[in-house]
Amino acid sequence: MTNMFEMLKKAGQLRKQAGQFQKILESRVCEVSSSDGKVKIRVNGKMELLYIDISPELLSPEKKTFLEKTLLQLWQRAQKEIEKVIQEETKNMLGDLGNLPF
């Protein structure tokens, strides 16, 4: 009977830690920009796109393909940065268990 109560207690602690972890990830923000600074995006640790800034000079039909490629590259860079943040926060929260691959 004691083991069951201990398991329930640990489950409650894990739930609390998971909630704290989600808040931490939500608060961590990564901003990446193109090399010329004309396109910027911000992403939080939950991989939510928070912000896009595009220089008005890129908003023309002739620059559509360039803009699409730039946004895709920035998104990929932001994902890699956030993955590092997630690994770092996981390691901080779980200690050595944070080295597990995602």
N, C-alpha and C positions, 0 to 999 in steps of 0.2 A: 504494500500500500504506500509506503514511504517513497518507493521508486517512482510511482505514478505521480505523486505530488511534486517530486523533484523534476520530473520530466515536464510537467505543466508549468512549473516555475521557470525552467529554462526556456520553454517555448514562449512564454510571456516576455522574457528578457530579449530573446531573439527578435520578436516582433517590435519591441521598443527600439532596438538597435537598427533594425531595417528602416523604421520610420525616420530615425535620426540620419541614417545614411542617405535616404532620399532627399531630405532637407539640405544636407551638405552638397549633394550633387546639383540640386536645383540652384544653389547659391554660387556655385563655381561657374564662371563664364569665361569663354575663350573668344577672342576677336582675332580674325585673320583678314588681311587685306591683300589686294593684288600688288605686284611690284611697283606699279605707278601710283598706288593709293586711290585709284578711281572707283574701286569696288571694295566694299567691306561687308563682312557678315559677322554676327555674334551668335554663339551657340552655348547653351548651358550644359551641365554635366548629365542631364537627362536626354541629351541629343535633341533638344528642342531648339528650333531656329527662332531666335529672338528679334533679329534686326538685320535688315539689308539696306545698304546705302550705295547708290549708283550715281556716279557723276552724270549730270544732265547731258554732257557731250557724248555719252555712250548710248543715249536713248534715240537712236535713229535706225531706220531699217537696214542701212548698210553695215551697221555694227552688231546686228542681231547675233550672228554666229560667234563673233568674238566674245560678246557678253555671255552667251550661253556656256561657252567653253570656260570662261573665267569663273563664272558662278559654280560650275561643276568642280573645277580645280580647288576653289576655296572651300567648298563643302567637304571635299575629300581631306584637305589639310585640317580643317576644323575637327572632323571625326577622329583623325589620328591624334590630335592634341587632346581631345576629350577622353579618348581611350587611355592616354597616359595619366590623365587626372583621375579617372576611375580606378586604374591600377594602384596609383599612389594612395588614394583614399581608402581603397580596400585593404591595402597593406597596413595603413595606419590603424584601421579599425580591427583587423583580424590578426595582425602580427604576421608571423611566417606563413599563415594560410593565404595571405594576399598575393603570394607568388604563383598561385594556380593560374594556368592559362584560361582566357575567356573563351 
